[in-house]
């Protein structure tokens, strides 16, 4: 018999890992910093100057605990979206909320439907609570609405995940298609509709908010267009009773006082948000032009990144990614079959795009040699 504390049977067989290897870890391995950090879907254009100013003012208040009810931020979000505060829950980024959703909904071996190659942190939480992932292949670089629905019905799944716009491909479905998908779902299946990139999507991508449906949660974040990824703050909008369920399991002191203050200031500066969205759109065009100059195809994107089809298989795309990393350009790529032919480039300031433009042809040459 072991003379140490025992993990649960589930935890004993889970890998000790993280869904992503961060650029910091890669920099430690490399022994030097990246010249261009364009791989983590961060917003390199940064937050509003008003946010930075408010954070400086709030620094002297950090001896206080945060408001565990996130009252002011929930009120502001409710006004912004035209709902009531009881329709909003705030958490430690969408990632933190995904873990709470799985905890609320999934028992051991329960089926959970998602797309093969979609956001891996969701899969990480499903594994952590013992759920059984049922994956549906992408079709034409988009998550398959018909395939997801068929899997939900076949498996009688209590939970399904859909990102619109999508990560890692940047593709999207029009609002009317997503609405039809929602209408067709069994009422006992909860849809996690991840709209992290909603602010950068074309008009007509996000369905109107409907807080009457208990089986739909709309996920939003301050990490992308608002430029606050390091503060870890996201939120979900949904039917009041479903939102109340989060109080059964959430970390009530998880969203820091600094995060709450910064997000309030970010939400109040919609002019800065609009400028950032324009900058992201311009940068997507720049990435597409750089890809075209090198004989590659940039896929249409509604997100703050662009997936570039490297024109071969996943091994070649991995070679391109590694060659860029060796040249100080941090990028990532999808890993699922078919999707893995691409590399993924985050929108960022012009100097970083200049570095990418300089190093991509060299990286392609290196990959072709190997």
N, C-alpha and C positions, 0 to 999 in steps of 0.2 A: 504494500500500500504506500502511495506517495506521501512524503513528509512535507508537502507544501500545499497551500490552498489550491483547490480544484476549480478550474473554469467549468462553465456549463458544458454539456456535451456538444451543443451547437458551437460555442466559442472555441472549443478545442480544435475543431476542424476548419475554422475560418482562417484564411491567410492573413498574416500581419502585414498590411499593405495600405497604400493610399491610391485613389483612383488616378491621380496624375503625379508625375514626377515634375516638381516645380522648377522654374528656371534657377532659383537660388541653389537647389541641390545640384543642378548641372554646373553652375558656376563654381561650387565648391570642388566638384570633381575635376573641372577644367583648370582650376587654379587662377582664373581670371574672369572678369565680368563680360557679359554680352555687349556688343556694340549696338545692337538693335534688338529690342524686346518686343517682338511682334508675333507671339505664339500663343498667348493665354487668353485671347479675346478681352483683354483689358482695354480701357479707353485711355490711350496715351495722350489725348488732348486735355485730360485733367478735369477736375471739378470747377465749379463756378468760383470766381474770386470771392464772392459773398460767403461761400462755404468755408474757404480758407480763413477769412476774417472772423467768422463766427466760431470756428474751432479754436483760433487763438484766444478769443475772448473767453470761451468756455473752459480753457485749460485750467484756470484757477479753481473751477468748480469740481474737478475730478476727484476730490476727496469724498464727494457724496456718491452714494449708490445711485443707480439709474432708477427712473420710474418703472416699476415692474409691470404696470399696466400699459406702458407706451401711450399714455392718454393723448398728449398733444399731437404726436405723430399720427395716431389713428384718426383723430379728428381732422387733421389736415388732409390725409389721404382720402377720407370719406368725402370731404368737400370737393377735392380734386376730381374724383371719379363719379360724383353724384349718387353716392350710396350713404348708408348710415354707418357709424363707427362699429356697430355690432356685426357688420358685414366684412370687417377687416381684421386680420391677425398679422402681427409683425413678428419676424423671427430673424435668426442669425443667417441671413442670406436665404435664397431659395434652397440651398443645400440643407440647411438646418430644418427648414419646414418639410422638405421631402422625407427626412428621417422621422419626423413626428407623424406624417401622414401614414407611412408604412407601419409605424408602431400602432397607430389607431386602427388600421384596417386589416392587417395581415397576420394570420396565425401560421404555425409551422406547416409547410408544404402547400400553402394556399397559392393558386396560380396568379401571376401578375403579368400582364401583357405590356410589351414595349417593342420598339423596333430594334432590329439587329444592327448595332453600331451607333445607337442613340446615346444620350448623355450617360456616361458610366457611373456617375455618383448615385443616380437613382438605383442602378443595379446593385451598387455597393450596399445601400440601405436595405434593399430587398433581401440580399444574402445575409445581412446582419440580423434580420429578424426571422430568418428561416423560410422565407417565401420561395416559390418555384417560378423562375423566370420563363416566360413563353415569348420567344422573339419572332418577329415578322420581318422579312427582308424588305429593304427599300425597293421602290420601283421608280426608275428614271430619276434617281437621286433625290426622291422625295419619300417621306414616310407614307406608307400605303394605308389610306383610310379604310378602304375595303378590307384589306388584309387584317388590320387591327380589329375591326368590327367582327370579322369572321372568327378570329381567335378568341375574342371576348365571349361570343355566343357559344362556341365549341367548348371552351374550358369553364364556362360559368364563372368567369374571373370577377372578383370583387374590386379590382383596381386596374386601370389602364393609364399609360403615360403617353402624351403626345406633346411635342415641342413645335410651336408655330410662331415665328420662324424657327427653322430647325438648326440644331447644332449636332453634327459637324459640317453639314453641307451648305448651310445658308439658304436652303430652299424654303418655300412657303406655299400654303394653300390659301385661296381667297376665303373671306369670312363666310360666304354662303355654303361652301363645301364643309367647313368646320361645323357650321350650324346643322347641316344635314347629318353629319356624323353624331353630333350630340343628340339630335332627335331620335336617332336609330339605336342609341345605347339602351340596354336594359336599365331600368330605374335603380336596380340594386348594384350597379357598377359605378364606382366613383372615377370620374375623369380628372386626372391631373393635367391641366392645360398650361404648359410652361411657356409663358410669353416674355421671357427675359429680354428678348430683342425686339419687343413690340414697338418701342419708340423709333427704331430705325427702319421699320417695315413700311412698304407702300400703303397709301390710304386704301381701305377696303380689305385689309388683312385680318384685323381683329374683329370678331363678332361683337355686337352690342352686349354690354354687361346685363346678365339676367340673374338676379340674386334670389329668384324664386325656386331655382333647381337645387335640391340638396345633393345631387350627384355630380356637380361640376365645381372645381376649384380653379380659379384663374391666378397664376403665379406671376409676380412682377418683382423687379429688383432695382436697387440703386447702384449695382455693380457695373453696369454696362454704359448706357448713354449718359448717366449722371456722373460717371467717373469716380465712384467710391467703392471699388472692389475691396480695398484693404480694410474697410470698416465693417464689412459683413452685415448687411441689412437688406432684407427682402420682405415681401408681404404676399398674402393671399387674400383674394376677394371671393366671397361665397355666401350661401344661405346662412342665416344667423345661427341656427341650431348646429349646423356643421362647423361653423367657425368657433362656437362655444366649446366644442369638443377639444380644441387645442389646449384649453385651460386644464384639462385632465393630465396632460403629459409635458407641457412645454417648460423650458427653463425660464422662469419668470424674471430672472436678472440677466438673461443672456444677451440682450441688446443694450450695449453700453450707453451711458449718458452722452458720451461724445458722438456715438453713432446717431442717436436720436436728434441731437442738436444739428449735426451736419446734414442729416436728411431733411429736416425741416427747412433749413436754408436752401438746400438744393431744389426742393419742391417749389419754393417761392420764386426761384429764378428761372422761369420758363423761357425767357429770352436767351439765356446762355444755353439751355437745352436745345433750342432751335438752331443756334449757331453750331453746336456740336454735331447735331444730326446732319447739317449741311457739310461740315468738314468730313464726317464719316462717308457720306455719299461721294464726295469728291475723291477721297482716298480710295474707295472701292474702284472708281474709274481709273485711278492711277495704277492700282495693282493689276487691273485687267489689261491696261496698256503695256505694262512691264511684261506680263505673261505673253501677250501677243508678239512683242518684240523678240521673244525667245522661242517662238513657235509653239507655245502652249496655249491652252484654252482655259480662261477663267469662267467658272460657272456663275450664273446670275445669283445675286445674294441680296437678302433682305436684312442681313445682320450687320454687325460691326467687324466682319471678317469676310474674306473671299477664299473659297476653295479653288485650287488650280489643278486641273487635270494634267498630269505629267506625261500622258500619252503612252504609258506602258503599264506594267503591273505594279503590285504593291512593293515588291523588292526594289524596283527602280525608284519609286517615290521615296522609299525609306533611305535609299542612297543619296537622293537629292537633299532630303531633310538633314541627314547626318553631315553632308558636305557643307550645308549652310551653317549648321551648328559649329562645325570646326572652324568656320570663318567668322564666328562671332555673331551670327544671326539666329536668334532663338525663334524657331517655328515649330509647329506640331502638324500631325496628320491624322486622318481617320485610320482605324485599324481593321474594320470589318471588311470581308471580301467585297470586291467591286469598288466600294468607297475608298479603299486603301490605295487606289491609283493616284490619289490627290495629296497635295500638301495644303495647309491652311495658314493664311496670312492675316493677321489682325490689322485693322486700320490704325494708323499712327501718324505722328508728325512727319513733315517733309524730310527732315534730316535722316530719319530712320528708313523712310522709303528710298531715299537716295542710296543708302548703304545696301538695301535689298536689291535695288536695280543694278548696282555695281557687282554684287557677289553672285546673283542668280546664274548668269551665264557660266561663271567659273564652276559653280556647284554642279550645274548640268554636265559640264565637260568632265568633271571628276567622276560623277555617277556613271557616265557612259564608258569611261575607261575601265571602271571596276565591274 
